[in-house]
Amino acid sequence: MRRGLFWLALAAAVLAGGTMPARADKRYSVPQMEIDALVLPDGRVAVTETLVYSFRGRFRYAYREIPLRPGERLESIEVAEAGVPYSPAAGDDEEAGTYRVERSESAVRVTWYYRAKDERRAFTLAYAFTGAVERGPAIAAFYHQFVGPDWDRSIGAVTARLRFTEPVAAEALRAWAHGPLYGAVAIEPLGSVRFEVSPLPKRTFFEGRVVFPVEAVPALAPAAGGGPDLDTILAEESRWADEANRARERARVVAARRNPALLISAVLAALGVAGWFALYRTTAWPHAVTPRLAPGERPSDKPPALVAQLVHGGVDARALGATLVDLARRGHLAIAEDRSEVTWYRPRPHYWVRLTGQSSDRLAPFEAELLAFLRRVASAGQEVDLADLPGAARRSGERVTSWFARWKELVTRADAARPAFEPRPTGAMIANAAIAALLIGTGIALVIWTRHVPSALPALIAGILVAALTATFRRRTPEAQREVLGWKAWGEHVKQQSKAGRVPPFGAADWGQAFALAIGLGVSKEFAALVDRLPREQAAGFYGWYVGALGDGHGGGAGLGSALGSFAGVVTSAQSSGVGAGGGASAGGGGGSGGGGGGAG
């Protein structure tokens, strides 16, 4: 049964691995959109949109939705690709090469179907739009959004051209573009108008307005209420153009500030980091001391947890694992290995901690608290499954997070009589904080001045870095620094012995304490490899408190070190243009017909 479940889970994982990345990678972009708009004699506009999609992944449909206001209509809709027309879809069919039109009072949605995968495709949507052109007594006006604000992604480039079936002299045309200020409009010599913007940001409209003679639309009836008036249009466009030109000038002035701002930011960042280093060098640089110990000699008789705290500057998983081993070698508990369920797909054995209560030596408060914790979460008061430690703690009502916080405090208090660190240099820390505040404040001011975050990034990043480095203003006492160097030298000695393939230079009675120290220093893997090189019958003496469940004995020191690391990790991780002659676009407008958005799926 177990084997069948395993293969079922493996198959599911393979299938998931084969399908999930494809979904995660599915995306599309619209690099180009070209629009050809032809004004017909009756005032309708024959529009042909060519939309280029770039697909990543599998796609099967795209859509275009165009809003309608009262009096506007969308007719004669056709979809094609590479000159091949699509057919109207039958019923709910979504067959490739078909399209569907859905109408409401306020919009028309055209959806077309295809099959695409990791490729670029160009689709053509053609329709006749009524309502974009109005006729007045002296002029006619085209006012239309080529792209509306409903697109949820940017379009790489939008190009639109307005043409007339009846010839119109270029000098009789006036044209404006509305949208991003870097958009452009140009009246062409043959009497057409070209609109361009690249790129067009998402949720941003781009529209055009063109004033032309009424002779171009002889079959269009004059609009009720008088229709468009040239003076009114000129005044409106002039106001928008003035606003746009002022915005361009402000943008030009602000852009000219970016290079000086970047230089100022970079210089201040370098000076700020240099200021931190100068303060650190004079107030927190480690004392120059020499351990003067023989290779492999221990600098003190401190408990392993206090050694780990001293060397690493705090209490973490290494101190916890080291204390567990130290308690085991002193007889307070035993560590048992169960290899009964080891298989090729589950190579790790199972580990238990068994509380023996056989030792009577004196315990430090943090050691007694660890034993008490294990006793509280143990099943039947005798053993703890290391793999099920969180579950056992939950069942016993123990909160691992709060317990570990208390335990760390006990370890810290155990060596409080001999502080390892000198008092922090308050003056240097205040000066460093002031440097950080100056850098961050200057960076914010540069962002406001240039409206360009990258120009201020060096100062901002340096300010955050210098603020974080305030924590480095902490220096060990000369005695503590000498001891730390001695312990690091002992750890390096263990590594060198392991790399050289030598046997451990100590007896069986000393191995447990040495192993606990190695865990605290973070060299347990190298240390265990020393013992594992011994013949099995000789090595057994080094593991008197480590009980193998099967006849061939234990799984080795490396396996034990890994298990203890998992135990400690489980506990600690619980913390845890105005006149219409062409030029740039204005930011005004927004009143044109059409627009809308689109997408793909």
Helices and strands as residue ranges (DSSP letters): H 2-25, E 27-39, E 45-56, E 58-67, E 73-81, E 84-85, E 87-88, E 98-103, E 107-117, E 120-130, E 133-135, E 139-147, E 158-164, G 170-172, E 174-178, E 184-187, E 193-197, E 206-213, G 214-216, G 224-226, H 230-256, H 258-283, H 304-312, H 317-329, E 333-338, E 350-355, H 365-377, E 383-385, G 386-388, H 389-395, H 400-414, H 426-450, H 453-468, G 469-472, H 478-500, H 508-521, H 524-532, H 536-539, G 540-543, E 546-548, H 557-573, E 583-584, E 593-594, E 597-600
